[in-house]
Each structure stands twice: as C-alpha cells, then as structure tokens.
Amino acid sequence: MATEIKAPVFPESVADGTIATWHKQPGEAVSRDEVICDIETDKVVLEVVAPADGTISVIIKNEGDTVLSSEVIAQFEEGAVSGAAQTQAVQSEEKVEQAAAQTEAGAAPVVERAQVQDQAPAVRKALSETGIPASDVSGTGRGGRITKEDVANHQTKPAVAPLSVAVGERVEKRVPMTRLRKRVAERLLAATQNTAMLTTFNEVNMKPIMDMRAQFKDAFEKRHGARLGFMSFFVKAATEALKRYPAVNASIDGEDIVYHGYYDIGVAVSSERGLVVPILRDTDRMNYAEVENGIRAYAGKARDGKLGIEDMTGGTFTITNGGTFGSLLSTPILNTPQTAILGMHKIQERPMAVNGQVEILPMMYLALSYDHRLIDGKEAVGFLVAIKELLEEPARLILDL
C-alpha cells in the first residue's frame, strides 16, 4: 500500500527546511520507526522516520532541496520489500556480524567501516559536518561501529598533509554554510544593524560562591542528584535583578514595548552544530537544583542533537559563558527581540584592594549588552550592580534582600 512521506509540521517561527540526508534509497528495506531522512531547519535537525516496515518507492525531494511544512517528500510502500533489497539486507547483516566477530577476536573487519558504523543521527551529522569520511575513522563501538567520540577524537589528531600536496602549496577548502550557521549570521547582523546596542562592564568577586560550593557541593549532589555549578547562581541572581529592572526583561515589538510578567532565561550551550540557546522557563519558580538539572539536560540534548524547536523558542533574557573557553572579556551580541544579554567570563585571580589591604581574589568580569532604545544607561548599570551584589553576598538571594 502506497503512503506519502511528509515533512514534519514546522512551528510558526520556522518557514522551511532543507533535505540534509537521505539515509535510505528507493528499494532498500526499512523498518518501522527507522530514520530515513534528516531535515535541517534554521534551529534544529528534524528526523523523518518510516511509518511501517517496507521500502521507499520514490524520492520526491532530493538532498539540498527546500521543503515546506507537511510537504510530501517521498512515496513509501508498506510491506513491499523487493527480493534484491531482502538479499542486500541479509548480506549486510551477515557482514556486520562477521565484522563484529572478527573485531572481538582481534582481527581487522573485512568490510568497510562505513558499512558497520553506528547509524545514530548524531554520528551521521558529525561525519557530514566535519567532512571526515567514515572509512577514515576507527570505530570503537561494537562490531567496529563509529561513535560520536570517535569522530571527535579523529578531529583532535594532528593533521597530516596529504602526500599529493606539494610543499608550500596553499590549500583551500570551500564548504556551504549550514542553515543554522546562516541563520545565526543573519540574526547577529540584524542585531548590530537594527538596535542601539551598548555594553557596560563590572567585575564580581567569586570567592563567596566558591566557598559556598566547596562547603555544600557534596551534600547538594547527594540530596538533589545534581552538581552545584556557577550557572545556577547566575540564573537566580539574574532573575532577581530582572524583577527589579523590568525593562531589561522586556522586548520591542514595532512601536510597542512588551513587558513580560515571567522570566524565561536562555542559556547558551555549545553543540556540534554551533551555539544554541535553550530556554529555562519560569526561573523565578525554580530552585538551584532544578536550574542545574535543566541545564544539564539541555547540554545532553545539544550534544546528542536532540534539542527540539520548542526548547529554543521564546526567552526574555540570555546568559552566555565565554569563560568556559577561556575568554577574559567580551561584548556579547543581543539575542533579538530580547533587549539585554549577560556575558560571563573566565575566573582570574587578581590583586584587589580590600579594606586598605591587597588580597588575591578570584575575579570575573561581567558584561551586559543592552538595547539603548529601551534601556537607559542608569538602568543597565543598576541591573549589573544588582547581579554583582547578589553574587558577592549569596545570602541576599536566600533572604530576598
């Protein structure tokens, strides 16, 4: 029975997508719920799965083609598996089993790694984006299957110049931007062109928080099952500061100012596809453990390529931490239509004057970029000072001071 394979229903914020990869070709045997196609949007990669056991009869939209929400991309024959496809599937399975047996016995697999690699979407995406041939990666998974870690480890190996390249030859490689990278570029350019963006700076003494973490981290993890990190303190301090300065939690819509009566804070997370900003919803109602668990869950989903569009839609304020990469000071760009973004940085020990004495303290520079069309300098500075005070005296957060 013929069935239409359609693109997923895109949310209103996503206009269209691009066929990134067809994992199955016409005539190949497909199992129910097996991933047959990846569609890349401006925000995430969406997987299209087989509705039942069968085969793809016709591919309507090829790799690189643009597709709209719910548009037909292929025809599917339920239960129809050709004799050639069945033979191919059996032979492939036999080769995988043979490779697994030989790998366990210490012998090299007799088939190409590409035939026995782990077909998880995250692995396929990592190979596609890095341009590394599957046959070049040594798989450490069962039967020689490739894992994401294998791809990452392959990238970190010292590069060896191809023998065919003459000494002194200047080599270039041209690859198309992903839709996510193009969309990020468009948004960053629009933010710099369409807002009156300024940045104000301050610094915070991290010793009180570091002392509190050292004292309670074991008990916190035992009680809540979450590691007590710095980000929960910043999220809670930012939430309290947003309550005091509503304009920083607002956005501009045409000629209107929209004041949000809720606090949805985006936390920038690094992924294989680039920087993504999943949203912690209603942070004023979350405790420290819920913030830490929420960030950890999003980081895991970003690492595995499982972030959904709903995870990154909305947000009234953003926090980005360049300090994890060693940045000492930067000017973050607004995540429009939000009107402010907080930048965290590397903790650096510096000599500081304390009560007339010089002390070595762990200091962090903070940066607040804001849209001057809505937020005055006085409000921006006051907001950043409020965060500084709440972090340097964490008891203020607990006592609501």
C-alpha positions in Angstrom: 0.0 0.0 0.0 1.4 3.4 -1.1 1.9 6.0 1.6 3.0 9.6 1.4 6.1 10.6 3.5 5.7 14.2 4.6 8.0 16.7 6.2 7.1 17.4 9.9 4.8 20.2 10.8 7.1 23.2 11.3 6.3 25.8 14.1 5.4 29.3 13.0 9.0 30.5 13.7 10.3 28.1 11.0 9.4 28.9 7.4 11.0 25.9 5.7 13.7 23.3 5.9 16.4 21.6 3.7 16.7 17.9 3.0 20.1 17.2 4.6 20.5 13.5 4.2 18.6 10.5 2.8 19.6 7.5 4.8 17.6 5.1 2.7 17.3 4.9 -1.1 14.4 3.5 -3.2 14.2 -0.3 -2.9 16.1 -0.5 0.4 14.4 -2.4 3.2 13.2 -0.1 6.0 12.0 -1.0 9.5 9.2 0.8 11.3 10.4 4.0 13.1 13.8 3.8 11.4 15.2 7.2 10.5 15.1 7.6 6.7 15.7 11.3 6.3 17.1 14.3 8.1 15.6 17.8 7.5 17.7 20.7 8.6 15.9 23.9 9.7 17.2 27.2 11.0 17.2 25.9 14.5 17.4 22.1 14.7 17.7 18.9 12.6 14.4 17.0 12.4 14.3 13.3 11.8 11.7 11.7 9.5 11.0 8.0 10.3 9.4 5.2 8.4 5.7 4.7 9.2 5.9 0.9 8.9 8.1 -1.9 7.6 8.6 -1.5 3.8 10.5 0.4 1.2 10.8 3.8 -0.2 9.4 3.7 -3.8 10.1 7.3 -4.9 12.1 10.2 -3.5 10.4 13.4 -4.5 12.7 15.9 -2.6 16.4 15.3 -3.1 19.2 16.3 -0.7 19.6 20.1 -0.8 16.0 20.7 -1.8 13.9 23.2 0.2 10.8 21.7 1.8 7.8 23.4 3.4 5.8 22.2 6.5 4.0 18.9 5.8 5.2 18.9 2.2 5.4 15.4 0.5 9.0 14.3 0.2 8.7 10.7 -0.8 6.4 7.7 -1.5 6.5 4.7 0.7 5.4 1.1 0.0 4.3 -0.6 3.2 5.3 -4.2 3.5 6.8 -4.1 0.0 10.4 -5.4 0.1 12.0 -6.4 -3.2 14.0 -9.6 -3.5 17.1 -7.6 -4.2 16.5 -5.5 -1.1 16.0 -8.5 1.1 19.1 -10.1 -0.2 21.1 -6.9 0.4 19.7 -6.6 3.9 20.6 -10.2 4.8 24.1 -9.8 3.3 24.7 -6.6 5.1 23.6 -8.1 8.4 25.9 -11.1 7.8 28.8 -8.8 7.1 28.2 -6.7 10.3 28.0 -9.9 12.4 31.2 -11.2 10.7 33.0 -7.9 11.3 31.8 -7.9 15.0 33.1 -11.4 15.5 36.5 -10.6 13.9 36.8 -7.4 15.9 36.2 -9.2 19.1 38.8 -11.8 18.1 41.4 -9.2 17.4 41.2 -9.3 13.6 40.5 -6.4 11.3 37.0 -6.2 9.9 36.6 -7.4 6.4 34.1 -4.8 5.4 34.4 -1.0 5.2 33.8 0.9 8.4 31.0 2.8 6.6 29.1 -0.5 6.4 29.3 -1.2 10.1 29.3 2.3 11.6 26.8 3.3 14.2 23.9 4.9 12.2 22.8 7.2 15.1 21.8 10.6 13.7 24.4 12.4 15.8 27.2 10.3 14.3 25.9 10.8 10.8 25.6 14.5 11.4 29.1 14.8 12.9 30.6 13.0 9.9 28.7 15.2 7.5 29.6 18.5 9.1 33.3 17.7 9.6 33.7 16.2 6.1 35.5 13.2 7.5 35.0 10.0 5.5 33.6 7.3 7.7 36.3 4.9 6.4 39.0 7.2 7.9 37.6 6.9 11.4 38.5 4.0 13.7 35.2 2.8 15.3 35.4 1.7 18.9 31.8 0.6 19.2 30.5 -3.0 18.9 31.4 -4.5 15.5 33.6 -1.5 14.6 30.7 0.9 14.7 31.6 4.6 14.9 30.6 6.7 17.9 30.5 10.5 18.2 33.6 10.3 20.5 35.4 8.5 17.7 34.7 11.4 15.3 35.7 14.0 17.9 38.9 12.1 18.7 39.7 11.8 15.0 39.4 15.6 14.7 41.8 16.2 17.5 44.5 14.1 16.0 47.4 16.0 14.5 46.7 16.8 10.8 48.9 15.1 8.3 49.4 16.8 5.0 48.4 14.7 2.0 51.3 13.3 0.0 49.8 14.7 -3.2 50.1 18.2 -1.9 53.4 19.9 -2.9 55.4 21.6 -0.2 54.4 25.2 0.1 51.1 24.7 -1.8 48.3 26.9 -0.4 45.3 24.7 0.0 41.7 26.0 0.4 38.5 24.1 1.2 35.1 25.6 0.4 32.0 24.2 2.1 28.5 25.6 2.2 27.2 27.1 5.5 24.7 25.1 7.4 21.2 26.6 7.7 21.9 27.1 11.4 25.1 29.0 10.8 23.4 31.1 8.1 20.5 31.9 10.4 22.9 32.8 13.3 24.8 35.1 11.0 21.6 36.8 9.8 20.4 37.3 13.4 23.7 38.7 14.6 24.0 41.1 11.7 20.4 42.2 12.3 21.1 42.8 16.0 24.0 45.1 15.2 22.2 47.0 12.5 18.7 47.3 14.0 19.5 48.0 17.7 21.3 50.8 19.6 23.5 48.3 21.3 25.8 49.3 24.1 27.8 47.2 26.6 28.6 48.0 30.2 31.1 46.1 32.4 31.6 45.3 36.0 33.5 42.7 38.0 32.5 40.3 40.7 34.4 38.6 43.5 33.6 34.9 43.1 35.2 33.8 46.4 31.9 33.8 48.4 30.2 31.5 45.8 33.3 29.3 45.5 33.5 28.9 49.3 29.8 28.0 49.4 30.2 25.4 46.7 33.2 23.9 48.4 31.2 23.6 51.7 27.9 22.3 50.3 28.7 20.6 46.9 28.8 17.1 48.2 25.6 17.4 50.3 23.9 19.2 47.4 24.7 16.4 45.0 23.7 13.7 47.4 20.3 15.5 48.1 19.4 16.6 44.6 21.5 14.4 42.3 22.9 17.4 40.6 26.3 19.1 40.6 26.3 22.5 42.1 27.8 24.8 39.4 28.2 28.5 39.0 25.4 28.9 36.4 22.5 28.3 38.9 23.8 31.3 41.0 23.9 33.5 37.9 20.4 32.4 36.7 18.9 33.1 40.1 20.8 36.4 40.5 19.7 37.5 37.0 16.1 36.5 37.8 16.0 38.6 40.9 17.7 41.6 39.1 15.1 41.3 36.3 12.3 41.7 38.8 13.9 44.9 40.0 14.5 46.2 36.4 11.5 45.2 34.3 12.8 47.0 31.1 15.7 44.5 30.9 13.1 41.7 30.8 11.1 43.5 28.1 11.2 43.5 24.3 10.4 45.9 21.5 7.6 44.9 19.0 7.3 47.6 16.3 6.5 50.8 18.2 5.3 48.9 21.3 7.2 47.8 24.4 6.2 44.4 25.7 6.8 43.9 29.4 7.0 40.2 30.3 5.4 39.1 33.5 7.5 35.9 33.5 11.2 35.0 33.5 12.4 32.7 30.7 16.2 32.7 30.6 18.1 31.3 27.7 21.5 29.7 28.5 23.9 29.5 25.6 25.1 25.9 25.1 27.9 24.7 22.7 26.9 21.9 20.3 28.4 20.2 17.3 26.3 22.4 15.0 27.2 25.6 16.8 26.0 27.7 19.7 22.3 27.1 20.6 20.2 28.8 23.3 17.7 26.5 25.0 15.3 28.2 27.4 14.8 27.7 31.1 11.1 28.5 31.7 9.8 30.4 34.8 13.2 30.6 36.5 11.6 32.5 39.4 9.8 29.3 40.4 12.9 27.1 40.0 15.3 26.2 42.8 19.0 25.8 42.3 18.8 22.0 41.8 16.1 22.5 39.1 18.3 25.0 37.3 21.3 22.7 37.4 19.3 19.7 36.2 17.6 21.8 33.5 21.0 23.0 32.1 22.5 19.5 32.3 19.5 18.0 30.4 19.8 20.7 27.7 23.5 20.2 27.4 23.0 16.4 26.9 20.3 17.0 24.3 22.5 19.5 22.5 25.4 17.0 22.5 23.2 14.3 21.1 21.4 16.5 18.5 18.1 16.1 20.3 17.2 19.7 21.0 13.7 20.5 19.7 12.4 23.8 18.3 10.2 24.2 21.4 13.4 24.0 23.6 14.8 27.2 21.9 11.6 29.2 21.2 11.0 32.3 23.3 13.1 33.6 26.1 13.1 37.0 27.7 16.8 37.3 28.7 20.0 35.4 27.8 23.2 34.3 29.6 26.3 33.3 27.7 29.5 32.0 29.3 32.6 32.6 27.2 34.7 31.8 30.3 34.3 28.1 29.6 36.5 28.7 26.5 39.0 31.0 28.3 37.6 34.4 27.4 38.6 37.0 29.8 36.4 39.8 28.4 34.0 40.2 25.5 30.9 42.1 24.3 28.1 39.7 23.7 25.6 40.5 20.9 21.9 40.8 21.6 19.6 37.8 21.0 16.8 39.8 19.5 14.0 40.6 20.2 15.4 40.5 23.7 16.9 43.8 24.9 19.8 42.5 27.0 22.3 39.7 27.3 24.7 38.9 30.2 28.2 37.7 29.4 30.2 35.6 31.9 33.9 35.2 31.6 36.9 33.4 32.9 37.6 33.5 36.7 41.1 35.1 37.1 43.0 35.6 40.3 43.9 39.3 40.6 45.3 41.5 43.4 42.5 43.6 44.8 42.3 46.3 47.4 40.2 45.2 50.4 39.9 47.4 53.4 43.2 49.1 52.6 45.0 45.7 52.1 46.0 43.9 48.9 44.4 40.5 48.6 44.5 37.9 45.8 40.9 37.2 44.9 39.2 35.1 42.1 37.6 37.8 40.0 35.3 37.6 37.0 34.4 40.3 34.5 30.7 40.7 33.7 29.4 42.3 30.5 25.9 43.4 29.9 25.0 44.3 26.3 21.7 46.2 26.1 19.4 48.0 23.6 19.7 51.7 24.4 16.4 52.4 22.6 14.6 50.8 25.6 17.1 50.6 28.5 18.9 53.7 29.8 22.5 53.6 31.0 21.3 54.1 34.6 19.1 51.0 34.4 21.7 48.9 32.7 24.4 49.8 35.3 21.9 49.3 38.2 20.9 45.9 36.8 24.5 44.7 36.5 25.4 46.1 40.0 22.4 44.2 41.4 23.8 41.0 40.0 27.2 41.7 41.3 25.9 42.3 44.9 23.7 39.2 44.8 26.7 37.1 43.8 29.1 38.6 46.2 26.6 38.1 49.1 24.7 35.0 48.2 22.7 35.3 51.4 20.8 38.2 49.8 19.2 35.7 47.3 18.0 33.5 50.2 16.8 36.3 52.4 15.3 38.3 49.4 17.3 41.4 50.2 
